[in-house]
């Protein structure tokens, strides 16, 4: 659970730079809701810091991790009051996050 533990530490410490350092230079995040793909080059420390400040993560847990994949489940609460259950699947490359997809369910 090496990558998961680093993810949790960076997020809990609100360390946006450390969190970005966990992303491979070829990182891509597919948004299922819009089909949009965000690349590592699209992300900045300020953007990640803003996200970290606007989300409350509850019950984050590692479902599975090996050298190729990391699967995380967590509950997100946003400043808007919206809540969602989130399943995150991350493919790894060189020990870093390389491809990421999420599936979310709104909770009211």
C-alpha positions in Angstrom: 0.0 0.0 0.0 2.9 2.3 -0.7 1.1 4.7 -3.1 -2.1 4.7 -1.0 -0.2 5.6 2.2 1.6 8.5 0.4 -1.7 9.7 -1.1 -3.3 9.7 2.4 -0.4 11.5 4.0 -0.2 14.2 1.3 -4.0 14.7 1.4 -4.3 14.8 5.2 -1.4 17.3 5.3 -3.0 19.4 2.6 0.4 19.1 0.8 -0.6 19.8 -2.8 2.9 19.6 -4.1 3.5 16.2 -2.5 0.2 15.0 -3.9 1.2 16.2 -7.5 4.5 14.4 -7.1 2.6 11.1 -6.9 1.4 11.7 -10.5 3.4 10.3 -13.5 4.2 12.9 -16.1 1.9 11.0 -18.5 -1.0 11.0 -15.9 -4.5 11.2 -17.3 -7.8 11.4 -15.4 -11.0 10.4 -17.2 -14.1 12.1 -15.9 -17.0 9.7 -16.5 -19.6 12.5 -16.0 -18.3 14.6 -18.9 -15.9 12.3 -20.8 -13.2 15.0 -20.3 -9.6 13.9 -19.8 -7.4 16.0 -17.5 -3.7 15.5 -17.9 -0.9 16.1 -15.4 0.2 19.2 -17.4 -3.3 20.7 -16.7 -2.8 20.5 -13.0 -1.1 23.0 -10.8 -0.3 23.2 -7.1 -2.8 26.0 -6.6 -5.6 24.0 -8.3 -4.9 20.9 -6.2 -4.7 23.0 -3.0 -8.1 24.5 -3.9 -9.6 21.1 -4.3 -8.1 19.9 -1.0 -9.6 22.9 0.7 -13.1 22.4 -0.8 -13.6 18.6 0.0 -14.0 16.7 3.2 -12.9 13.1 2.7 -14.5 10.5 5.0 -13.8 6.8 5.4 -11.1 6.6 2.8 -9.9 3.1 2.4 -7.7 1.0 0.2 -9.7 -1.7 -1.4 -6.7 -3.2 -3.3 -3.1 -2.2 -4.2 -0.3 -4.0 -6.0 2.5 -2.8 -8.4 0.0 -2.2 -11.2 -3.2 -0.9 -9.7 -4.7 1.0 -6.7 -8.4 0.9 -5.9 -9.8 3.4 -3.3 -13.2 3.9 -1.9 -14.2 7.1 0.0 -17.0 9.5 0.8 -16.6 13.1 -0.3 -18.5 16.1 1.1 -18.2 19.4 -0.7 -18.6 23.0 0.5 -21.8 23.1 -1.5 -23.2 20.4 0.9 -23.3 17.8 -1.8 -22.1 14.3 -0.9 -20.9 11.4 -2.9 -19.6 7.9 -2.6 -16.5 7.5 -4.8 -14.7 4.5 -6.2 -11.3 5.4 -7.6 -9.3 3.1 -9.9 -5.7 4.1 -10.6 -3.3 2.3 -13.0 0.3 2.7 -12.0 3.4 3.4 -14.0 6.9 3.6 -12.4 5.2 3.5 -9.0 3.1 6.6 -9.7 -0.5 7.4 -10.7 -0.7 7.0 -14.4 -4.3 6.5 -15.4 -7.3 7.3 -13.1 -11.0 6.8 -13.4 -13.7 7.4 -10.9 -17.3 6.3 -10.4 -19.4 8.4 -8.1 -22.9 8.1 -6.6 -24.6 11.1 -5.1 -25.7 10.7 -1.5 -28.5 12.9 -0.2 
